[in-house]
């Protein structure tokens, strides 16, 4: 019964956060103004991810989620609200916060799982994974519905997989609650956005998704499978970075060169259709990875390879046509 109440509460907090920003966002300066790199053509309030943050904090209290998960998530989200949505922090300042919060999570986690020196050797690459995922998620939040749908599906996949590997039931419920808060937010963001997540929400989702992937994993295979639960975001961002590096374009400059942006802007595909398409692709990849798990690690890498080639072939066709 407690779990059901928390799920509904998370939904309403996600809904309330979006509603509040629609009504009060302009008064407190939380507006996203369109420019030449935007995929929208009118000013829209941002920062609705604050509802997801409240849902995470409330659920963490009642489910007794470890402080080393919710506390750095709070810090990352508040820093993103302050330094991304409301004012501006430099890239170095933001990365400093992200890495600091990632190391806080990893060092306290290492004490909990008592892996000792072996885990410490992984701290830096895992911190890079957390920071990369947090920022990739933020970069991919550019059209109506895409980030909310990815969060909804990604955390449901985590919950389902967590159940399969006998993870702590509280963390399984936690994942479902985050999905529920994404649904609440989507009521005002999909199919036509009245409000945006903002950095406070998108970086938060990426951060907590990557932390849960590490926390729930019992093995390297578990980690590889769960990482793929937001595969479309990874492959779109990484392939776009390769293209931009090839063209000698600074990576910190905002752009409209992701495949989802080309589909929505150059091809004039409705935002909702692109977002749903990415969500379907995300679900197919996630379910495929779980399905091939009994075949071993080689099958996991083969699955990644097949879907990566498929995405790259389609993306090359789109880029050659519109770039």
Secondary structure, DSSP 8 states (H G I E B T S, - for coil): -HHHHHHHHHHHHHHHHHHHHHHHTTTTT-EE---TT-S-SS-EEE-TTHHHHHHHHHHHHHHT--HHHHHHHHHHHHHHIIIIIIS---HHHHHHHHHHHHHHHHHHHHHHHT-THHHHTTHHHHHHHHHHHHHHHHHT--STTHHHHHHHHHHHHHHHHHHHTT--HHHHHHHHHHHHHHHHHHTTTSSS-SEE--HHHHHHHHHHHHHHHHHH-SSHHHHHHHHGGGHHHHHHHHHHHHHHHHTT--TTS--S-SHHHIIIIIS---HHHHHHHHHHHHHHHHHHHHHHGGG-HHHHHHHHHHHHHHHHHHHHHHHHHH-
